[in-house]
C-alpha cells in the first residue's frame, strides 16, 4: 500500500488527540490521567493548529491515518547556542501498531526537520520514550543537560 504524508489541518485535531492519547497509554500513563487531559489538550491543539504555533504531519496508508507527528514553534531569546529566536519542540510522534517497523516515524521526523530548516530553526528538542530513542539518535539527536521540577500533584 502507498504511504503518503500530508499536513495536519484544523479538521484533524480529533485524530491528533486520539494519537496523543494512544501514545501516552503506550508509554504507561494511567488511563484516568490521560482521560483527564483529553479535553484541555484537544482545545490546545485546536487553537495552536489554527494559530500556527503548532504544525503537524499525518501519514496515510490506504486512505487511513496511521501515524502523525508535530512541532511546536517556540519563540525564545537568542543565545550562543541558537541565534534565531524560533526554536522547535517535536512531539506526538506516533505510529499505530499495525504500521510500525516500516520507517514511518523516521519519515515523518525528516519531514518536520526539513520544515525546521526552511524556517531557519537551529535548535530542535524533544522528549524521547525508550521505544523512540533509537529513531531520534539515528537522526542526530543527543542527550542534553535539561533538568525538570514537577510542581503540584502529578503522578
ChimeraX commands (.cxc) that place a marker at each C-alpha (Angstrom):
marker #1 position 0.00,0.00,0.00 radius 0.5
marker #1 position 1.18,3.50,-0.80 radius 0.5
marker #1 position 2.12,5.72,2.10 radius 0.5
marker #1 position 1.56,9.46,1.85 radius 0.5
marker #1 position 2.45,12.30,4.18 radius 0.5
marker #1 position 0.20,15.34,4.39 radius 0.5
marker #1 position -0.02,18.42,6.58 radius 0.5
marker #1 position -2.31,18.23,9.58 radius 0.5
marker #1 position -5.31,20.51,9.16 radius 0.5
marker #1 position -7.59,22.09,11.78 radius 0.5
marker #1 position -10.18,19.41,10.93 radius 0.5
marker #1 position -7.65,16.77,12.07 radius 0.5
marker #1 position -7.49,17.76,15.74 radius 0.5
marker #1 position -9.56,14.76,16.86 radius 0.5
marker #1 position -7.10,12.43,15.08 radius 0.5
marker #1 position -4.11,14.26,16.57 radius 0.5
marker #1 position -5.58,13.98,20.06 radius 0.5
marker #1 position -6.50,10.31,19.64 radius 0.5
marker #1 position -2.90,9.58,18.62 radius 0.5
marker #1 position -1.61,11.59,21.60 radius 0.5
marker #1 position -3.85,9.64,23.98 radius 0.5
marker #1 position -2.69,6.33,22.45 radius 0.5
marker #1 position 0.95,7.42,22.70 radius 0.5
marker #1 position 0.67,8.19,26.41 radius 0.5
marker #1 position -1.19,4.94,27.08 radius 0.5
marker #1 position 1.53,3.02,25.20 radius 0.5
marker #1 position 4.13,4.70,27.43 radius 0.5
marker #1 position 2.31,3.55,30.55 radius 0.5
marker #1 position 0.48,6.69,31.63 radius 0.5
marker #1 position -2.57,5.92,33.78 radius 0.5
marker #1 position -5.74,5.83,31.64 radius 0.5
marker #1 position -7.53,8.06,34.15 radius 0.5
marker #1 position -4.85,10.74,33.83 radius 0.5
marker #1 position -4.92,10.53,30.02 radius 0.5
marker #1 position -8.70,10.96,30.12 radius 0.5
marker #1 position -8.38,13.97,32.44 radius 0.5
marker #1 position -6.02,15.70,30.00 radius 0.5
marker #1 position -8.02,14.87,26.85 radius 0.5
marker #1 position -10.46,17.80,26.58 radius 0.5
marker #1 position -7.97,20.52,27.52 radius 0.5
marker #1 position -5.36,19.05,25.20 radius 0.5
marker #1 position -7.85,18.87,22.34 radius 0.5
marker #1 position -8.70,22.55,22.88 radius 0.5
marker #1 position -4.99,23.45,22.94 radius 0.5
marker #1 position -4.28,21.65,19.66 radius 0.5
marker #1 position -7.33,23.20,18.00 radius 0.5
marker #1 position -6.15,26.72,18.91 radius 0.5
marker #1 position -2.44,26.10,18.25 radius 0.5
marker #1 position -3.02,24.50,14.86 radius 0.5
marker #1 position -5.37,27.30,13.79 radius 0.5
marker #1 position -2.99,29.95,15.13 radius 0.5
marker #1 position 0.17,28.50,13.60 radius 0.5
marker #1 position 2.12,27.81,16.81 radius 0.5
marker #1 position 1.77,24.07,16.11 radius 0.5
marker #1 position 2.26,22.23,12.83 radius 0.5
marker #1 position 1.78,18.57,12.19 radius 0.5
marker #1 position 2.20,15.89,9.61 radius 0.5
marker #1 position -0.06,12.87,9.20 radius 0.5
marker #1 position 0.79,9.63,7.43 radius 0.5
marker #1 position -1.93,7.96,5.42 radius 0.5
marker #1 position -1.97,4.44,4.09 radius 0.5
marker #1 position -4.93,3.24,2.04 radius 0.5
marker #1 position -6.84,6.40,2.91 radius 0.5
marker #1 position -6.45,5.80,6.67 radius 0.5
marker #1 position -4.29,7.89,9.01 radius 0.5
marker #1 position -1.72,5.52,10.51 radius 0.5
marker #1 position 0.70,7.96,12.10 radius 0.5
marker #1 position 1.41,11.53,13.00 radius 0.5
marker #1 position 4.00,13.88,14.42 radius 0.5
marker #1 position 4.04,17.54,15.32 radius 0.5
marker #1 position 6.15,20.54,16.17 radius 0.5
marker #1 position 5.57,23.49,18.47 radius 0.5
marker #1 position 7.18,26.67,17.21 radius 0.5
marker #1 position 8.71,28.40,20.24 radius 0.5
marker #1 position 9.86,31.99,20.45 radius 0.5
marker #1 position 12.85,32.28,22.78 radius 0.5
marker #1 position 15.58,34.88,23.13 radius 0.5
marker #1 position 18.77,34.36,21.13 radius 0.5
marker #1 position 21.57,32.54,22.88 radius 0.5
marker #1 position 25.12,31.49,21.95 radius 0.5
marker #1 position 23.69,28.07,21.00 radius 0.5
marker #1 position 20.85,29.47,18.85 radius 0.5
marker #1 position 20.81,32.96,17.41 radius 0.5
marker #1 position 17.40,32.64,15.71 radius 0.5
marker #1 position 14.50,33.32,18.06 radius 0.5
marker #1 position 12.40,30.46,16.69 radius 0.5
marker #1 position 13.09,27.03,18.13 radius 0.5
marker #1 position 11.21,23.80,17.57 radius 0.5
marker #1 position 9.89,21.22,20.00 radius 0.5
marker #1 position 8.87,17.91,18.41 radius 0.5
marker #1 position 6.04,15.95,19.98 radius 0.5
marker #1 position 3.26,13.43,19.38 radius 0.5
marker #1 position 5.35,11.10,17.26 radius 0.5
marker #1 position 3.01,8.15,16.95 radius 0.5
marker #1 position 2.56,5.22,14.58 radius 0.5
marker #1 position -0.32,2.82,15.10 radius 0.5
marker #1 position 0.87,-0.71,15.93 radius 0.5
marker #1 position -0.13,-2.24,12.57 radius 0.5
marker #1 position 2.10,0.25,10.69 radius 0.5
marker #1 position 5.19,0.10,12.91 radius 0.5
marker #1 position 8.56,-1.17,11.73 radius 0.5
marker #1 position 8.36,0.43,8.29 radius 0.5
marker #1 position 10.40,3.58,8.99 radius 0.5
marker #1 position 7.30,5.76,9.20 radius 0.5
marker #1 position 8.33,7.68,12.33 radius 0.5
marker #1 position 11.68,8.45,10.71 radius 0.5
marker #1 position 9.98,9.73,7.52 radius 0.5
marker #1 position 7.64,12.00,9.48 radius 0.5
marker #1 position 10.52,13.34,11.56 radius 0.5
marker #1 position 12.61,14.01,8.46 radius 0.5
marker #1 position 9.65,15.90,7.01 radius 0.5
marker #1 position 9.35,18.07,10.14 radius 0.5
marker #1 position 13.11,18.62,10.36 radius 0.5
marker #1 position 13.11,19.83,6.74 radius 0.5
marker #1 position 10.39,22.32,7.71 radius 0.5
marker #1 position 12.54,23.44,10.66 radius 0.5
marker #1 position 15.45,24.02,8.28 radius 0.5
marker #1 position 13.22,26.00,5.87 radius 0.5
marker #1 position 12.21,28.23,8.79 radius 0.5
marker #1 position 15.83,28.82,9.83 radius 0.5
marker #1 position 15.50,26.93,13.10 radius 0.5
marker #1 position 18.84,25.93,14.63 radius 0.5
marker #1 position 17.65,24.18,17.80 radius 0.5
marker #1 position 15.18,21.29,17.81 radius 0.5
marker #1 position 14.37,19.43,21.01 radius 0.5
marker #1 position 12.07,16.66,22.18 radius 0.5
marker #1 position 11.47,14.19,24.97 radius 0.5
marker #1 position 12.03,10.60,23.89 radius 0.5
marker #1 position 10.31,7.46,25.01 radius 0.5
marker #1 position 12.52,4.40,25.25 radius 0.5
marker #1 position 10.74,2.98,22.18 radius 0.5
marker #1 position 11.60,6.05,20.09 radius 0.5
marker #1 position 15.08,6.85,21.37 radius 0.5
marker #1 position 16.96,4.92,18.65 radius 0.5
marker #1 position 15.00,6.69,15.90 radius 0.5
marker #1 position 15.89,10.12,17.32 radius 0.5
marker #1 position 19.53,9.22,17.91 radius 0.5
marker #1 position 19.70,7.89,14.34 radius 0.5
marker #1 position 18.66,11.37,13.16 radius 0.5
marker #1 position 21.42,13.02,15.21 radius 0.5
marker #1 position 19.62,13.95,18.44 radius 0.5
marker #1 position 21.81,13.80,21.54 radius 0.5
marker #1 position 21.01,13.92,25.27 radius 0.5
marker #1 position 21.25,17.33,26.96 radius 0.5
marker #1 position 21.64,18.63,30.48 radius 0.5
marker #1 position 17.96,19.51,30.94 radius 0.5
marker #1 position 16.55,19.20,34.45 radius 0.5
marker #1 position 12.90,19.09,35.45 radius 0.5
marker #1 position 10.91,20.03,38.55 radius 0.5
marker #1 position 7.28,18.95,38.71 radius 0.5
marker #1 position 5.12,21.23,40.88 radius 0.5
marker #1 position 1.81,20.06,42.26 radius 0.5
marker #1 position 0.30,16.61,42.30 radius 0.5
marker #1 position 1.30,14.87,39.10 radius 0.5
marker #1 position 1.84,11.12,39.01 radius 0.5
marker link #1:1,2 radius 0.2
marker link #1:2,3 radius 0.2
marker link #1:3,4 radius 0.2
marker link #1:4,5 radius 0.2
marker link #1:5,6 radius 0.2
marker link #1:6,7 radius 0.2
marker link #1:7,8 radius 0.2
marker link #1:8,9 radius 0.2
marker link #1:9,10 radius 0.2
marker link #1:10,11 radius 0.2
marker link #1:11,12 radius 0.2
marker link #1:12,13 radius 0.2
marker link #1:13,14 radius 0.2
marker link #1:14,15 radius 0.2
marker link #1:15,16 radius 0.2
marker link #1:16,17 radius 0.2
marker link #1:17,18 radius 0.2
marker link #1:18,19 radius 0.2
marker link #1:19,20 radius 0.2
marker link #1:20,21 radius 0.2
marker link #1:21,22 radius 0.2
marker link #1:22,23 radius 0.2
marker link #1:23,24 radius 0.2
marker link #1:24,25 radius 0.2
marker link #1:25,26 radius 0.2
marker link #1:26,27 radius 0.2
marker link #1:27,28 radius 0.2
marker link #1:28,29 radius 0.2
marker link #1:29,30 radius 0.2
marker link #1:30,31 radius 0.2
marker link #1:31,32 radius 0.2
marker link #1:32,33 radius 0.2
marker link #1:33,34 radius 0.2
marker link #1:34,35 radius 0.2
marker link #1:35,36 radius 0.2
marker link #1:36,37 radius 0.2
marker link #1:37,38 radius 0.2
marker link #1:38,39 radius 0.2
marker link #1:39,40 radius 0.2
marker link #1:40,41 radius 0.2
marker link #1:41,42 radius 0.2
marker link #1:42,43 radius 0.2
marker link #1:43,44 radius 0.2
marker link #1:44,45 radius 0.2
marker link #1:45,46 radius 0.2
marker link #1:46,47 radius 0.2
marker link #1:47,48 radius 0.2
marker link #1:48,49 radius 0.2
marker link #1:49,50 radius 0.2
marker link #1:50,51 radius 0.2
marker link #1:51,52 radius 0.2
marker link #1:52,53 radius 0.2
marker link #1:53,54 radius 0.2
marker link #1:54,55 radius 0.2
marker link #1:55,56 radius 0.2
marker link #1:56,57 radius 0.2
marker link #1:57,58 radius 0.2
marker link #1:58,59 radius 0.2
marker link #1:59,60 radius 0.2
marker link #1:60,61 radius 0.2
marker link #1:61,62 radius 0.2
marker link #1:62,63 radius 0.2
marker link #1:63,64 radius 0.2
marker link #1:64,65 radius 0.2
marker link #1:65,66 radius 0.2
marker link #1:66,67 radius 0.2
marker link #1:67,68 radius 0.2
marker link #1:68,69 radius 0.2
marker link #1:69,70 radius 0.2
marker link #1:70,71 radius 0.2
marker link #1:71,72 radius 0.2
marker link #1:72,73 radius 0.2
marker link #1:73,74 radius 0.2
marker link #1:74,75 radius 0.2
marker link #1:75,76 radius 0.2
marker link #1:76,77 radius 0.2
marker link #1:77,78 radius 0.2
marker link #1:78,79 radius 0.2
marker link #1:79,80 radius 0.2
marker link #1:80,81 radius 0.2
marker link #1:81,82 radius 0.2
marker link #1:82,83 radius 0.2
marker link #1:83,84 radius 0.2
marker link #1:84,85 radius 0.2
marker link #1:85,86 radius 0.2
marker link #1:86,87 radius 0.2
marker link #1:87,88 radius 0.2
marker link #1:88,89 radius 0.2
marker link #1:89,90 radius 0.2
marker link #1:90,91 radius 0.2
marker link #1:91,92 radius 0.2
marker link #1:92,93 radius 0.2
marker link #1:93,94 radius 0.2
marker link #1:94,95 radius 0.2
marker link #1:95,96 radius 0.2
marker link #1:96,97 radius 0.2
marker link #1:97,98 radius 0.2
marker link #1:98,99 radius 0.2
marker link #1:99,100 radius 0.2
marker link #1:100,101 radius 0.2
marker link #1:101,102 radius 0.2
marker link #1:102,103 radius 0.2
marker link #1:103,104 radius 0.2
marker link #1:104,105 radius 0.2
marker link #1:105,106 radius 0.2
marker link #1:106,107 radius 0.2
marker link #1:107,108 radius 0.2
marker link #1:108,109 radius 0.2
marker link #1:109,110 radius 0.2
marker link #1:110,111 radius 0.2
marker link #1:111,112 radius 0.2
marker link #1:112,113 radius 0.2
marker link #1:113,114 radius 0.2
marker link #1:114,115 radius 0.2
marker link #1:115,116 radius 0.2
marker link #1:116,117 radius 0.2
marker link #1:117,118 radius 0.2
marker link #1:118,119 radius 0.2
marker link #1:119,120 radius 0.2
marker link #1:120,121 radius 0.2
marker link #1:121,122 radius 0.2
marker link #1:122,123 radius 0.2
marker link #1:123,124 radius 0.2
marker link #1:124,125 radius 0.2
marker link #1:125,126 radius 0.2
marker link #1:126,127 radius 0.2
marker link #1:127,128 radius 0.2
marker link #1:128,129 radius 0.2
marker link #1:129,130 radius 0.2
marker link #1:130,131 radius 0.2
marker link #1:131,132 radius 0.2
marker link #1:132,133 radius 0.2
marker link #1:133,134 radius 0.2
marker link #1:134,135 radius 0.2
marker link #1:135,136 radius 0.2
marker link #1:136,137 radius 0.2
marker link #1:137,138 radius 0.2
marker link #1:138,139 radius 0.2
marker link #1:139,140 radius 0.2
marker link #1:140,141 radius 0.2
marker link #1:141,142 radius 0.2
marker link #1:142,143 radius 0.2
marker link #1:143,144 radius 0.2
marker link #1:144,145 radius 0.2
marker link #1:145,146 radius 0.2
marker link #1:146,147 radius 0.2
marker link #1:147,148 radius 0.2
marker link #1:148,149 radius 0.2
marker link #1:149,150 radius 0.2
marker link #1:150,151 radius 0.2
marker link #1:151,152 radius 0.2
marker link #1:152,153 radius 0.2
marker link #1:153,154 radius 0.2
marker link #1:154,155 radius 0.2
view
